[in-house]
Amino acid sequence: MRLYEMPFLLDKVQWFRAQKQARREKKKKSRKPKFVPLASSLRCYPVRFGPDTEVIEFIHDMMDDANLKSVSIIMCLGSIKACVLRIPNTMEYRQLNSTCEIVSITGTFDCENGHHVRGIFNDDKGTIISGDIESLTVYKTVEIVLAECQDVIFSREHDSRTGSDELVIKRKLFKEMD
């Protein structure tokens, strides 16, 4: 027997659907939006760094030269020969002076020469090392794709909840657009 052949059951299904829709509508009317992120178009910059290039410094210089205000790392791979890492949630720094492969690097660069970049590396024994990157020197090559959020500006402001300077995202004014 099919559903349309059982009118008593069909009425019950329609009633449940109507109740569910009424609950959704009621919830929608009473709910206040909590957070609406800013949308932005992206412009990508694929870059290959050669031996002995200091990557973090290069990205800051590139941002100054191209007047970029908000850059993120989309992907990064390659090998490094030196790196200064800050261990998260501490003020402890670790200097790496050995060849390592990049497992992952991600982060943001703001318009005031600040950055928050986290990296994960492995050495020749497969040991994983990670932390917030302060500097990064290329061994053979590093391939990276950077993305500029064209419609916003990244900056950092002190956040009393975390005790740190945290990312602030603001809409670019019309006169600041390219």
LINBEL-V549232 format. One record per pair of residues at least 6 apart in sequence whose C-alpha atoms are under 7 Angstrom apart, sorted by sequence separation. I is the first residue (numbers start at 0). J is the second residue. If there is no record, write none. Layout:
# LINBEL-V549232
i = {I,I}
j = {J,J}
This chain:
# LINBEL-V549232
i = {3,85,86,108,121,157,158,2,85,107,108,120,121,157,158,84,85,107,119,120,156,157,83,84,106,107,119,120,155,156,83,84,106,119,155,156,83,105,106,118,119,155,156,82,83,104,105,118,154,155,82,104,105,117,118,153,154,81,82,104,117,118,153,154,81,103,104,116,117,153,80,81,103,115,116,152,153,80,102,151,152,80,101,102,151,152,79,80,101,102,151,152,78,79,100,101,150,151,78,79,99,100,150,78,99,100,77,78,99,77,98,99,76,76,76,75,75,74,73,72,72,71,72,71,70,71,70,69,70,69,98,68,69,68,110,87,110,111,86,87,109,110,85,86,109,84,85,84,85,84,83,84,83,83,82,83,59,82,81,82,81,80,79,80,79,80,78,79,78,78,78,77,78,77,76,77,76,75,76,75,74,75,74,73,72,73,72,73,71,72,70,71,70,71,70,69,70,55,69,55,67,53,54,53,54,69,53,69,52,53,68,69,51,52,68,51,50,51,49,50,50,49,50,49,48,49,47,48,47,48,47,46,47,46,45,46,45,44,45,43,44,43,44,43,42,43,41,42,41,42,41,42,40,41,39,40,39,40,39,39}
j = {9,91,92,114,127,163,164,9,92,114,115,127,128,164,165,92,93,115,127,128,164,165,92,93,115,116,128,129,164,165,93,94,116,129,165,166,94,116,117,129,130,166,167,94,95,116,117,130,166,167,95,117,118,130,131,166,167,95,96,118,131,132,167,168,96,118,119,131,132,168,96,97,119,131,132,168,169,97,119,168,169,98,119,120,169,170,98,99,120,121,170,171,98,99,120,121,170,171,99,100,120,121,171,100,121,122,100,101,122,101,122,123,101,102,103,103,104,104,105,105,106,106,107,107,107,108,108,108,109,109,138,109,110,110,152,130,153,154,130,131,153,154,130,131,154,130,131,131,132,132,132,133,133,134,134,135,112,135,135,136,136,136,136,137,137,138,137,138,138,139,140,140,141,141,141,142,142,142,143,143,143,144,144,144,144,145,145,146,145,146,145,146,146,147,147,147,148,134,148,135,147,134,135,135,136,151,136,152,136,137,152,153,136,137,153,137,137,138,137,138,139,139,140,140,140,141,140,141,141,142,142,142,143,143,143,144,144,144,145,144,145,145,146,146,146,147,146,147,147,148,148,149,148,149,148,149,149,150,150,151}
